[in-house]
């Protein structure tokens, strides 16, 4: 687990960095957050996947590959934008 602060100044208040990716591993990201709770979505896709959600501020999310390498997928009302 990496820390937002350099090791010399890191204290017990250090916020962990979590790495994640899509299923195939092409879309990779990092989130700086102390994950202390999750939300269960009841949409059909999340229920099938058993997905748990945790919202973070945009400043705490970092896509580790260029956005141009991903494809945009929108469904239904086209309100949500999912990149794969």
N, C-alpha and C positions, 0 to 999 in steps of 0.2 A: 504494500500500500504506500503510495507516495503522499507527500504532504504539500499543501499549498505554500507553506513557509520553508525557507532553506533549513536544513537540519540544525544549524547552529542556533537559530532563533526559535525553533519549534518548541511549543509548550504543550501542556495537556489540552489546550484549546485548539489544537491543530485539526484542520478539516481534511478528511481523507479524499483521495481522488480515486474514483471507480472507473474501470474500463469496461466497455461493452461493444457489442456489434450486432448486426442483423444475423439471421440464421446462417447464411452462407459465408459471412465474415467480410464481405466487401465493404459494407458501410460500418466504419469504426468511429467510436467517440469516447470522450472522457467526461465525467461529471464530478465536480467538486462539491461534495455535500455530506453532511452527517445524516444518513438515512435512518430516521427514527420511527417512521411509520410508512405504510403503503396504502394505496386505494385499490379496491377490487372493482374493475369495470364489468358491467353485466351485458355488454353487447355480445352478439353471437361469436364474433371472431375472438375476443379476449376470453370468453368463457371456454371455448374449445382449446385455446392455448394455455389457459391457466395464468394469464398475464396479470401482473401486479404493477401498479403505476405509482410513480413518485415525481411530483412536479418540482422543477428547479428553475431558477431565474436564468435568463438567456446568458448572462455573464458567467454562470457556473457550468455552462455546457460548451464543449469544444469538439467539433467535428474534426477528426484527424486525417481525413482524406478530402480532396477538393470536391465541393458540391457539384461541380460540372460532371463528375464521374458517376453521379447517381441519376436515376430516372424518377420523375414525378408521377405519382399515382393518386387520383382523386376518385372517390366513389360517391354514390347517392347525391346529396345536395352540393357536392364539391366544396364544402366548407373546410373540411380537414385536408391537409396536404401531407401525404406520406412519401418519403423519398426512399428508394431502394436501389 
